[in-house]
Amino acid sequence: MSGLTEDDVYQHIYGVCFKTGPPGTVGAETEWFVVDDRDATAHVPARRVRMLVDEAGPPPGGSAVTYEPGGQLELSSAPFPGISELQAALAGDIAHVRDALAPAGLDLVGHGVDPVRRPRFQAEHPRYGCMRDYFVAGGFADAGMAMMCSTASVQVCLDIGADRADAARRWRLVHALGPLLVAAFANSPLHAGRRTGLRSSRQAIWTELDPCRTLPVLRDGADGDPAEAWTRYALDAQVMLVKTASGEWVSDPGMSFREWLAKGEPGARDLDYHLSTLFPPVRPRGWLELRMIDALPARYWPVPVAVAAALLDDPAASRAAEEAAEPVAHLWAEAARDGLADASLAAAARTCFTAALDALPRMGAAGLVPLVEEYARRYVERGRTPADDGPARPARAGSARAGSSGEAPTTMSEEDLTWHH
């Protein structure tokens, strides 16, 4: 199909990206840095990691294993009907990968940004090469390399909503919760051996990278149609790359998708690919993909999944979250810089964690309450985040010491820097 119109774009987005249905399904994507136990400053070849993981066979819980341009390993769960089922399956898959890497002396570690190593591009797919060229052409070379090669997250995937009204409510709520989730789970105060002056350097990197494709879709609190908002965002964003009829990849054709439409060239497949190159903190893909949460010490990755699911899916928790999040919905920069040292974000986080803890037993996830309570006591109730634990390197993912505070520190500069391109 070719010759799309703007109305065609809206109808596609409305029917595919905002497909409604009864909420309750949950998924997660966890990204990890692979580190050599013998030298945490050394880059581990992605081909070596892939070979070891492939030899171990598919993860038993059905998670997909993929690799980011810097060699970060990503485990993307299947969708599950409940948080407990997701946690059990994904935890088993993380352990499966960990066991595959351990004999070679390799670990999975959770940070929002690689605290020690500088970015190293290891991708082979031409898509990533085009992405790199696009960021260089746009003047975002350093930030682009840092985003692709040195960032990692916990992404939470939740349903769009039961119907259009519910979808609009959940869309507004998840955007309002964005700064709170950045702050509560900030875990990237260091980059390439230096302090950045931020609790979540990852969020700052993404925010400053390319505003037309990384800023929040909902920024003014408007109550409009979410599909219309995402359509406008997609039409106004620059085209990052295109695949020609001859199979070649072309980076940065120098036009927005709206301008490309005016030429009568893109088809439905081009639109799908364009949407996949947009990276706002909340991305609609037939589900809501929450992309603003830093990767965490291995013990705690289930916590943001449980909290976000509870705040969106449980009616009582949602009401509490709507009231708590409204005053801090605009504090994206403060969340990245200060985490829960910001008093207003800390107060909102305490309210939301209390609401989530009350909701989890009603959602059949009582087994996760002790872990969420532990995180709340250690961090949220004290106005702290993992970023405040100091320059420590986590133990291997899934080990008894992962996430503990008594880990051996790495050798790093204490110079305070503000992130810049």
N, C-alpha and C positions, 0 to 999 in steps of 0.2 A: 504493500500500500504506500502511496506517496501523495503529495499535495494536501497535507494536513492543514486544517484551519485552527484558529484559536479556540473555537467552540469544540472541535475534535479533541484538542488537548484537555479542555475541561472535562468533557464526557469520559475520556480515558481515565483521568485522575479521579473523577467522582466514582466511576465504576470499579476501578482496580485498586487505587491507593486508599480509598475510603470505603471499602466494602464492609458493610455492617453485619452484625450477628451477635448472639448472646455472648457477653464477655465471660472470661474465666480461663482461657488458654494463656499460657505463659511460656516464654522461651528466654534464652540468654546466650550471649557470646562472651567468652572470656579470652582476653589476649595476654600473652606472657612473653617476657624476655627469657631467652635461653642463655644460661651462663655456665661457664666452665668452672667447676669447683676449685681447680688449681690456679686459676687466674681470672678473676672477675672482670678485669679490664680488657680481656681478649675477646674479639669478635668470633663467634662460633659460626662456621660455614653453614648456610642454610641447607645446602645439598646434603651435608652430613646428617643434620637433624632429620631431614625428610627421609633419608635412607633408613635410619634407625626406627623411625615411627612407622614407616611402611612395612618394615620387616616384622613388626609386632602385630600387624593386622588391624582391622577396623576396630574402633572403640566399641565396647559392648553395649553402651547406652544409645548408640546411634548418632553421636555427635559427628559433624563434619570437621575435618582438620584442614586448615588452610594456612598460608604464610603471607605476612605483610612484607613490603619491600625491603625492610631492614632485617628480615629474618624472624620477626616476632611470630610466635605460633598462636594460632587462634583455634579455639574449640567452640563450634556453634551447635547448640543443642537442637534436637527436634522439638516441636511444640508439645507441651504436656497439659493435661487438664487441671493440674494443681501445682502449687509451689513445692510441696514435699516430693512429689514424683520427679519434678525437674531437678531438685537438689540431689536426690539420690542418684539419678542417672548421670548427671554431669560430673558429680564428684567421682563416680566410678570411672568415667572417661578421662578425667584429669589424672587419676591414679594410674590408669592404663598407660598414658603417655609418659608420665613420670617414671614408671617402671621400665619403659623402653629406653629412656635416656640415662637412667642412673648407672648402669654398668660402664658407660663411657665417661662417667664423671661429670655429667651435665645435669643442671637443675632448671626448673621453671620458677621464675621469681616475678612478683607482682609489684610494679610501680607504674604510675601514670606516665612518667618520662624516664628513660634510661638515665640513672643517676651518675654513671661512671663513663660510659663509652660515647664517643662522638658518632654521629650518623654515618652509616656505611650502607650504600645501596647494593642490594643483593638480588633484586628481582630480575627475572628472565622474561616475563610476559611483556609484550610491546605496550600494553595499556599503561603499565607503570612507567615505562620510559617516556611515553607521551605526557603523562602527568608531570613528571619531573621537568620536561621541556616547557610545559605550560607555566609552571611556577617560576621558572627562570625567566621566561619572556615577560611575565607580569611583574617582575621585581620582587618576587617572594622566594628567591632561591634558598636562603638559609632556613626560613620558616617551613618551606615546602619539604626540604630534606628532613628537618626535624619531625614534622608531622608524619611523613611516610615511614621513616626509619627509626624514630626514637620515642614514639608514643604508644600507649596501650590502654585499654579500657575494659570495663565491664558494661556491656550493653544489655539492656533489659527490653524484651519484646512483649507487648501487651496488646489486647484486642482493641480495635477502633471504637466499638460501642454497639449497643443493641439496635439503635436506629439513628436517624440524622440528629435528633435533639441530643441524644446521649453522646454521640460522637463529638458534637460541638462542645458539650460540657467537659468531656474527658480531654479534648484538645486544649481548651483553656486551662484546665487544671494542671495538665502535665507541663505546659509552658510556665505556669506560675510556680510550679515546684522545681523548675530547672535550677535556679540559683541555689536553692536549699540543698538539692542533691549534689551539686558541685561542691558546696561548702562542707557538707556532712561527711563526704567521702574523699576529700582532697588528699592526695598522696603523691605529690610530685614537686617538692621544694628544691630539688637538685637536678641539674642537667649537665652532663659531660664533666662532672667533677666540681661544679660550682653551684653555689646558692643563687637562686634567681630572684629572691625577695618575694616570692609568691608561694602560697600553699598548693595551688594547682597550676603549675606551669603548663601542663597539658591543655587546660581550658584556654589559657592565654594564647598559646601557639595557634590553636584552632580558630580563636576569635580574630586574631590579627592576620591570618593567612590570606584569605580571599573573601572579603565581606559578602560578595554577591552569592556565595555558595556555602558559607559557614556561619553566618549570623542566624539567630532564631527567626523562624518564619513569622511568628506572632510576637510583635515587639511593642504594640501600642495598646494592648488590652481589648482590642476590638472584638465584638461579638459576631462578626460576619461568618459566612460559610467557610469552613476550613478548606474545602476543595477549591474554592475561588482563591483563597490566600495562597495555597500551594501552587495553583496554576500561575498566578502572577509572579510568584517567586521563581518558578521554573522558566517562564517566558523571559524574565528580565536577566537571568543568569547568563554569563558568557558560556559559549560552547567550549568545552575543554579539549575535546578531540573527536574526530570522526573516522569512521572506517569506510574507505572508498569502495566502489563496485569491484575494483580489482583486488580488494583485500588488503590494501595498504592502510596504515594508520597515519593520520595527519593531526598534529598537535596545534592547538590555538589558532583556529581559522579566523579569529578576529571579529567575531560577531556574537550577539546574543541569540538565544533560541528564537525570540520573536523576530529578529532580523532574518534569521535563516528561514523561518516560516514564510516571510514575505517573498522570498525567492522561489517558493513552491517546491523546495527540494526534499526536506526531511519527511520520513515516513514513521510508522508506529514503532518500528524497531529502533530508529534513531531517537525517538522520544524516550523509550525505555532506557536506552543507554545514557542519554543525557541526565535523566532522573537519578541514575546510579552514580553520577559524578557530583551530586549535590550532597553536602554534609552538614546540615543544620543540627543543632542539639536534639531536636525532635524531628524524625523523618518518617512520614507516612508511607508504608509499603504494602498496604493491605492489613497492616498492623502498625502500632506505634512503636518505633524504634528509638529508645532513649540512649543517646550517644554522649552524654555529658559527664559520665561517672568515671573517675580514674580507676585503673587497675589497682587492686588491693592486695595486701598480704594474703597468702593463700587461705588462711583460716577464715577470712571474712568475706570472700566473694559472694556467698549466698545472702549476705545482709542487705545490700541494696536491691537485690531481686525481690526479697521478701517484703521490704518496706515499700518499694514502688508498687508492687502488685496489691498490697493491702490498701494503700492510699487511693488507688484508682478503682479497685474492684469491690471493696466493702462499702456499703452505703454510709454507715456511720463514720467510718474513717475518712471517707471522701468529704463529708460535710465538715469535719474538723480540719482537714487539710486545706479545703478551699478558704476557710476563714483565716487559718494561720499563714498561708502562703501569699495571700493578696498583698500585704504590706511590703513583702520582700521580692515580689515577682520581677522587679526591674534591677535587682542588685547582682547582675552577672559579674561585673568587674570586681565588686567588693568580695563576692564569693571566692573568686579565683585568688585574689590577693590575700584575704584575711581568713578564709575558712570560717570556722565557728568562733574565732576571736571577735567577729562582728556580733555585737550583742543582739541585734534584731534577728539575724540569721540563726543565732544560737537558740533564742526563745522559740522561733518557729520550728526549728528542728526538734526541740524537746517535745513540743506539742504533737508533732507528726509522728515521732517515734512512739510516744505513749498511745496514740490512736492506732498505729500499726500493731503494736503489741497486743492491744485489746482485740484487734480484728483477727489475728492469725489463728487462734483456736476456732473461731467461727468459720474459717476458710479451710479447715482440716489440716492446718500446718502448725499445730501446737508443738511439734517436735523442734521447730526452729526458734521458738520463743527463748530458750536459754542462750542461744548464740546472739540473737538480736539484743537481748538484755545485757549480755556481756559487752557488746560493742557500745551500747548506750551508756553503760556505767563507765567504761574506760575512756570514751571520747565525748559523746554528746552531752552528758550531764556535767562534764568538766569544761565545756567549751573548747574541746580539742579535736584534732583529726589525726590520722596516721602521719600526716606531714609534720606534726609536732613531736614525733617520737625521736627525731634526730637522725643523723646520717648512718643508718644501719642497713645492712644487706640481709634480706629475709633468707631463712633456711629454705631447703627444697620444698616445693609445693606439696602439701599433704603431710609433711613431717610434723612431728609433735611440737617442734619449736617454731614452725612457721607462724609469723605474726607476733611472736613474743618480743618483749622489750629488752632481753638480755643478749642480743645478738652481737657478734663481733663487728665493729664499725669498719667501714672502708676508709682508705686514706683519701681525703678530699680537701680542696681549698675551702676556706671559710669566707671567701670574698663574696659580698652581697652584690648581685647584679639584677637589673630589671630586664625582662625579656625584650629583645628587639630583633628585627629582621636581620 
